[in-house]
Amino acid sequence: MNRKEKMAIICASVIILLISNVIASNYIVKKEAGPGYVEETKVEEPIVGTKIISVASDSNIYIHDGIAYVKGEDKGRFSLSGYCACTKCGTGTGITASGKPVREEHTIASDWKVLPKGTVIILENAVGKDGQVYDGVYVVEDRGGGVKNNHIDIYRPTHELASLVTHYGRAYGNVFIAEEYKPATNSEIEKNKEE
C-alpha cells in the first residue's frame, strides 16, 4: 500500500469517526440542483440520504438509514423506470414482494437473478426524463413482471411521479453494489502513521 492510499484511508476514517461522534464540522455535500447539475454546499452535520464528499480525499461516502456506504462492484448501466403502489403498477397494497412496505428514496424493484432481494445499491448519473436526479442509495425489495435483466424500477409515491421517471422512453443510470463502510480503528490509524 503506497503513501497516497494510506492517506486516503486515514482521511476517510477520520470523516466517518467525525460523523459517528456527531462532532460539528464542515462537510461538503453534493446537492442535486437540476438535470445533470450538482451544486456543492457546506453543512455542519451530514444530512441522511445525501452524498458526502471528503475535502481531504476523493472517496465518496453515502449515508442511508444511518449507515455509511461506499461503492463496491460496478454492475454496469441499467435502464430505469418508475412505479407506484397503485393497481396499474402492481397489487395496490404498497407491500413489496419481500413483504416490506414501499418507501420513497429507498425501494426499488429488480430482476432478482441480477440484483437479489435485499441488495443495497448506489445509483449514479441517473436523471429521469422529468429532469429529476435519482442518484443515491436504494434497496432491492420488490420485483415486477416487466423488470428483467439490467433494469430497475424506482418506487415513487404517485402514479404521475412514477411515469415521469421515463416519460416516453427510458432513463439510465450506473449501478454499484453498496458496501458498508467500516472506518479504521485508532490502532490501525496509528500503525499506518508509523509505516
N, C-alpha and C positions, 0 to 999 in steps of 0.2 A: 504494500500500500504506500503510495507516494505522499509527499507532504500536502499537496493540494487536496487529495482525497481525505486525508486525516482532518484537515481544517474544515472541509465541508461537513464531515460527520460531527465534529465538535460544535460547529455553528448551529447545525440542525438540532443537535441535542440540547443546546442551551435554549433555543427557541421553545422546544417542547417543554423543558423544565419551567420556563417562564410562564407558559400557557397553563401548565398543570398547577402551578402555585398561584396563579391569578395575580401576578405582580404587574402593577400598572406600568406599561411601557408603550412605545410607539411601534405599531405594526403597519406594514403597507399591505393594503387589501385591494385586490382587483375587484372592481365593481362593474357589472355589465351596464353599459350606457348606450345601448343601441345595437343595431345589426353589425356584427363584426368589430365593434369598437369597445375597447376596455379602458376604463378610467381608473387610475390609481389614486387612492386616498389614504390618509393616515388615520388610524383609530387607536384609542388607548387599550381597548380589550378586543380580542378576536370575536367576531360575530359568528355564531353557529351557522353552518351551511355555506360559509364563504371560503374563498381561496386565499390563503395567507402566503405572501411572498416574503421570503427572508431577504433582508438587505445584505446580509453578510455572505450569502451563498446563493446558488441558483436552484436550490432544492424547493420543490413545490409541496406544500403540506395542505391537505384538505381536512376540514373539521366537519364531521357529520354525526349527529346524535351524540355529541360529546366525545367522539373517538377521532384520533388523528390518523389520516391515511396518506400514503404516497403511492405513486403509480408503480404498478408491477408489470406483469406480462402485457405486451401490446397485442390485442386481439384483432386489430385492423379497423377498417372503415365499415360502419354499419349504417343501413338505411333506418330512418326514423319515421314514426307515425305517432299519433296521439289517440288516446281512448279515454272514456269517462265511465261512470258507474251506471249509465242508462241502459235500457233494454236493447237499444240499437247497437251498442258497443259490446254488450255481454249479458250477464244474468240480471243486472239491475239491482243486485243486492249490496254492492260495494264491498263484497268479500272476495278476496283473490283465490286463485287455485291452491295457494299454500295455506288458506284458512285465515289469513290476516286481513284486516280492513285496509282499503286503499288509502294512501297518504300522498298528498301533493308534495312535489320536490323530493320524493323518496321511492315510490313504487314504479317499477317498470315490468313489462311482460317481455319474455324472450322465448326462443326455441330452447327448451331445457336440455337438448342434446348439445347445443352450442354454449349456452350460459346456464348452468344448472340452477335450480331453485336455491335461493339464499346467497347467490354470488353477489358480492359487492363490487360495483364498477365505478370507474371515473370516466365521465363522458366529457370530451373536449372538442372544440371547434364545431359545435352543434348549434346552428342558427336556423330556426324554423322559417317558413315562408312568410310568417307574420312579423319577422324581424326579432322575435323573442330569442334570447340566448338560453340554451338549455344545458350549458356546461355545469358539471357538479358531480356529486356522489349519489348513486342510486342503488337500490337493492332489487334483485330479481325475486318477485313474489307472485308473479302471475304468468300466464301463458294464454295464447289465443289461437284460434283456427288459422288465421291469416298471418301469424307470426312465425316465419320459417327462416332457417339459416341465419345469415348475418343481418338480422332485422330486430329492432326493439321498438316497443310501443310504450310511450311515456304517459303515465296517468295524469289527467288534467281534471279539474273539478266540475267543468261543464262540457256539454257536447260541442258548443260553439268554440270554446278554447281548444278542445281536443282536435277539432277539424282544422284549426289554424296552424297546427304543428306542420302539416304538409300542404294544405290549401292548393289543390290541383297539381300535385306532384310530391315527390319525396324529398325530404331533407336528409342530410348525412352528418355523421359525427364519428370521431375516433374513440374507440373503446379500449380501456386498460383495466386489468384486474386490480382492484384496490387492495393494498396490503397495509395492515395496521402498522403504524409507525411505533417502534419501540426505541425510546431515547436511550442513549448510552448512560450507564451508571457513572457516578462520580469517580469510582476507582478506574473505570475504563478510560475516562477523560484524562485522569492523571497519568495513566500508563502511556497514553498516546503522546502526552506532553513530554514525557521522559524519553521517548524514542525519537 
